[in-house]
Amino acid sequence: MSYDLNFWRYREGAPHNHGKVYTMACCDGEALPELEELPIGDILQRIAAAFPHWDASSPTDYENPGGGAFQITTTPQTVRIDCYGVSGDDMNRLMDILIDFGCPLYDPQVSERFDAWTDR
C-alpha cells in the first residue's frame, strides 16, 4: 500500500488553499507565490541521518532491508514523500523532521493539513 506525505510552508499573510498547493506545487511541480522556499539540502540531510540503516540508492530513494521504501520528490518550495509499506512509526519520524522545518503535513488521502500549531 502506498501513502504520500506532502509538506510546504506558506508565506506570512498568504492565502491558504491546500488543495491548490497540493495539485499545482506538490504534484505538478509549479512554483507558487504564496509559498516560501525551503532548505531542501538540509531537509534531505536530516532524513538521511534519521534513516542510517536504510539502503539509499540516492539522496531521495530509500529501501528498508526489513521491508518498506520511500521516495522523496522536491521542488524549491515543497517536499513530497511517497511511502510504500512504510511503518507508521517511520512515517511519523519523517513528519517530525519536516515539522522541525516549519512544514506541517498535508494528507491528500483525507484532504487535511495538520497545521493547527502554525500561525495560519
Contact map, one row per residue, 1 for C-alpha under 8 A:
111000000000000000000000000000000000000000000000000000000000000000000000000000000001100000000000000000000000000000000000
111100000000000000000000000000000000000000000000000000000000000000000000000000000111100000000000000000000000000000000000
111110000000000000000000000000000000000000000000000000000000000000000000000000000111000000000000000000000000100000000000
011111000000000000000000000000000000000000000000000000000000000000000000000000011110000000000000000000000011100000000000
001111100000000000000000000000000000000000000000000000000000000000000000000000011110000000000000000000001111000000000000
000111110000000000000100010000000000000000000000000000000000000000000000000001111000000000000000000000001111000000000000
000011111000000000000000000000000000000000000000000000000000000000000000000001110000000000000000010000111100000000000000
000001111100000000000000000000000011010000000000000000000000000000000000000011100000000000000000000000111000000000000000
000000111110000000000000000000000011110000000000000000000000000000000000000011000000000000000000000001110000000000000000
000000011111010100000000000000000111000000000000000000000000000000000000000000000000000000000000000000000000000000000000
000000001111110000000000000000000111000000000000000000000000000000000000000000000000000000000000000000000000000000000000
000000000111110000000000000000000000000000000000000000000000000000000000000000000000000000000000000000000000000000000000
000000000011111000000000000000000000000000000000000000000000000000000000000000000000000000000000000000000000000000000000
000000000111111100000000000000000110000000000000000000000000000000000000000000000000000000000000000000000000000000000000
000000000000111110000000000000000100000000000000000000000000000000000000000000000000000000000000000000000000000000000000
000000000100011111000000000000000000000000000000000000000000000000000000000000000000000000000000000000000000000000000001
000000000000001111111000000000000000000000000000000000000000000000000000000000000000000000000000000000000000000000000000
000000000000000111111100000000000000000000000000000000000000000000000000000000000000000000000000000000000100000110000000
000000000000000011111110000000000000000000000000000000000000000000000000000000000000000000000000000000000000001000000000
000000000000000011111111100000000000000000000000000000000000000000000000000000000000000000000000000000000000000000000000
000000000000000011111111110000010000000000000000000000000000000000000000000000000000000000000000000000000000000000000000
000001000000000001111111111000000000000000000000000000000000000000000000000000000000000000000000000000000101000000000000
000000000000000000111111111100000000000000000000000000000000000000000000000000000000000000000000000000000000000000000000
000000000000000000011111111111000000000000000000000000000000000000000000000000000000000000000000000000000000000000000000
000000000000000000011111111111110000000000000000000000000000000000000000001011000000000000000000000000000000000000000000
000001000000000000001111111111000000000000000000000000000000000000000000011001110000000000000000000000000000000000000000
000000000000000000000111111110000000000000000000000000000000000000000000000000000000000000000000000000000000000000000000
000000000000000000000011111111000000000000000000000000000000000000000000000000000000000000000000000000000000000000000000
000000000000000000000001111111100000000000000000000000000000000000000000001000000000000000000000000000000000000000000000
000000000000000000000001110111110000000000000000000000000000000000000000000000000000000000000000000000000000000000000000
000000000000000000000000100011111010000000000000000000000000000000000000001110000000000000000000000000000000000000000000
000000000000000000001000100001111110000000000000000000000000000000000000000000000000000000000000000000000000000000000000
000000000000000000000000000000111111000000000000000000000000000000000000000000000000000000000000000000000000000000000000
000000000110011000000000000000011111000000000000000000000000000000000000000000000000000000000000000000000000000000000000
000000011110010000000000000000111111100000000000000000000000000000000000000010000000000000000000000000000000000000000000
000000011110000000000000000000001111110000000000000000000000000000000000000010000000000000000000000000000000000000000000
000000001000000000000000000000000011111000000000000000000000000000000000000111000000000000000000000000000000000000000000
000000011000000000000000000000000001111100000000000000000000000000000000000111000000000000000000000000000000000000000000
000000000000000000000000000000000000111111100000000000000000000000000000000100000000000000000000000000000000000000000000
000000000000000000000000000000000000011111110000000000000000000000000000010100100000000000000000000000000000000000000000
000000000000000000000000000000000000001111111000000000000000000000000000000000000000000000000000000000000000000000000000
000000000000000000000000000000000000001111111100000000000000000000000000000000000000000000000000000000000000000000000000
000000000000000000000000000000000000001111111110000000000000000000000000000000000000000000000000110010000000000000000000
000000000000000000000000000000000000000111111111000000000011000000000000000000000000000000000000000000000000000000000000
000000000000000000000000000000000000000011111111100000000000000000000000000000000000000000000000000000000000000000000000
000000000000000000000000000000000000000001111111110000000000000000000000000000000000000000000000100000000000000000000000
000000000000000000000000000000000000000000111111111000000000000000000000000000000000000000000100100000000000000000000000
000000000000000000000000000000000000000000011111111100000010000000000000000000000000000000000000000000000000000000000000
000000000000000000000000000000000000000000001111111100000000000000000000000000000000000000000000000000000000000000000000
000000000000000000000000000000000000000000000111111100000000000000000000000000000000000000001000000000000000000000000000
000000000000000000000000000000000000000000000011111111000000000000000000000000000000000000000000000000000000000000000000
000000000000000000000000000000000000000000000001111111000000000000000000000000000000000000000000000000000000000000000000
000000000000000000000000000000000000000000000000001111100000000100000000000000000000000000000000000000000000000000000000
000000000000000000000000000000000000000000000000001111110000011110000000000000000000000000000000000000000000000000000000
000000000000000000000000000000000000000000000000000011111000011110000000000000000000000000000000000000000000000000000000
000000000000000000000000000000000000000000000000000001111111111000000000000000000000000000000000000000000000000000000000
000000000000000000000000000000000000000000000000000000111111110000000000000000000000000000000000000000000000000000000000
000000000000000000000000000000000000000000000000000000011111110000000000000000000000000000000000000000000000000000000000
000000000000000000000000000000000000000000010001000000011111110000000000000000000000000000000000000000000000000000000000
000000000000000000000000000000000000000000010000000000011111110000000011100000000000000000000000000000000000000000000000
000000000000000000000000000000000000000000000000000000011111111000001111000000000000000000000000000000000000000000000000
000000000000000000000000000000000000000000000000000001111111111100001110000000000000000000000000000000000000000000000000
000000000000000000000000000000000000000000000000000001110000111110111100000000000000000000000000000000000000000000000000
000000000000000000000000000000000000000000000000000011100000011111111000000000000000000000000000000000000000000000000000
000000000000000000000000000000000000000000000000000001100000001111110000000000000000000000000000000000000000000000000000
000000000000000000000000000000000000000000000000000000000000000111110000000000000000000000000000000000000000000000000000
000000000000000000000000000000000000000000000000000000000000001111111000000000000000110000000000000000000000000000000000
000000000000000000000000000000000000000000000000000000000000001111111100000000000011111000000000000000000000000000000000
000000000000000000000000000000000000000000000000000000000000111100111110000000000011110000000000000000000000000000000000
000000000000000000000000000000000000000000000000000000000000111000011111000000001111010000000000000000000000000000000000
000000000000000000000000000000000000000000000000000000000001110000001111100000001110000000000000000000000000000000000000
000000000000000000000000000000000000000000000000000000000001100000000111110000111100000000000000000000000000000000000000
000000000000000000000000000000000000000000000000000000000001000000000011111000111000000000000000000000000000000000000000
000000000000000000000000010000000000000100000000000000000000000000000001111111110000000000000000000000000000000000000000
000000000000000000000000110010100000000000000000000000000000000000000000111111100000000000000000000000000000000000000000
000000000000000000000000000000100000111100000000000000000000000000000000011111000000000000000000000000000000000000000000
000000011000000000000000100000100011110000000000000000000000000000000000011111100000000000000000000000000000000000000000
000001111000000000000000110000000000110000000000000000000000000000000000011111110000000000000000000000000000000000000000
000001110000000000000000010000000000000100000000000000000000000000000001111011111000000000000000000000000000000000000000
000111100000000000000000010000000000000000000000000000000000000000000001110001111100000000000000000000000000000000000000
000111000000000000000000000000000000000000000000000000000000000000000111100000111110000000000000000000000000000000000000
011110000000000000000000000000000000000000000000000000000000000000000111000000011111000000000000000000000000000000000000
011110000000000000000000000000000000000000000000000000000000000000011110000000001111110000100000000000000000000000000000
111000000000000000000000000000000000000000000000000000000000000000011100000000000111110000000000000000000000000000000000
110000000000000000000000000000000000000000000000000000000000000000111000000000000011111000000000000000000000000000000000
000000000000000000000000000000000000000000000000000000000000000000111100000000000011111101100000000000000000000000000000
000000000000000000000000000000000000000000000000000000000000000000010000000000000000111111100000000000000000000000000000
000000000000000000000000000000000000000000000000000000000000000000000000000000000000011111110000000000000000000000000000
000000000000000000000000000000000000000000000000000000000000000000000000000000000000001111111000000000000000000000000000
000000000000000000000000000000000000000000000000000000000000000000000000000000000000011111111100000000000000000000000000
000000000000000000000000000000000000000000000000000000000000000000000000000000000010011111111110000000000000000000000000
000000000000000000000000000000000000000000000000000000000000000000000000000000000000000111111111000000000000000000000000
000000000000000000000000000000000000000000000000010000000000000000000000000000000000000011111111100000000000000000000000
000000000000000000000000000000000000000000000010000000000000000000000000000000000000000001111111110000000000000000000000
000000000000000000000000000000000000000000000000000000000000000000000000000000000000000000111111111000011000000000000000
000000000000000000000000000000000000000000000000000000000000000000000000000000000000000000011111111100000000000000000000
000000000000000000000000000000000000000000100110000000000000000000000000000000000000000000001111111110000000000000000000
000000100000000000000000000000000000000000100000000000000000000000000000000000000000000000000111111111111000000000000000
000000000000000000000000000000000000000000000000000000000000000000000000000000000000000000000011111111111000000000000000
000000000000000000000000000000000000000000000000000000000000000000000000000000000000000000000001111111100000000000000000
000000000000000000000000000000000000000000100000000000000000000000000000000000000000000000000000111111100000000000000000
000000001000000000000000000000000000000000000000000000000000000000000000000000000000000000000000011111110000000000000000
000000111000000000000000000000000000000000000000000000000000000000000000000000000000000000000000011111111000000000000000
000000111000000000000000000000000000000000000000000000000000000000000000000000000000000000000010011001111100000011100000
000011110000000000000000000000000000000000000000000000000000000000000000000000000000000000000010011000111110000011100000
000011100000000001000100000000000000000000000000000000000000000000000000000000000000000000000000000000011111001111000000
000111000000000000000000000000000000000000000000000000000000000000000000000000000000000000000000000000001111111111000000
000111000000000000000100000000000000000000000000000000000000000000000000000000000000000000000000000000000111111100000000
001100000000000000000000000000000000000000000000000000000000000000000000000000000000000000000000000000000011111000000000
000000000000000000000000000000000000000000000000000000000000000000000000000000000000000000000000000000000011111100000000
000000000000000000100000000000000000000000000000000000000000000000000000000000000000000000000000000000000111111110000000
000000000000000001000000000000000000000000000000000000000000000000000000000000000000000000000000000000000111011111000000
000000000000000001000000000000000000000000000000000000000000000000000000000000000000000000000000000000011110001111100000
000000000000000000000000000000000000000000000000000000000000000000000000000000000000000000000000000000011110000111110000
000000000000000000000000000000000000000000000000000000000000000000000000000000000000000000000000000000011000000011111101
000000000000000000000000000000000000000000000000000000000000000000000000000000000000000000000000000000000000000001111111
000000000000000000000000000000000000000000000000000000000000000000000000000000000000000000000000000000000000000000111110
000000000000000000000000000000000000000000000000000000000000000000000000000000000000000000000000000000000000000000111111
000000000000000000000000000000000000000000000000000000000000000000000000000000000000000000000000000000000000000000011111
000000000000000100000000000000000000000000000000000000000000000000000000000000000000000000000000000000000000000000110111
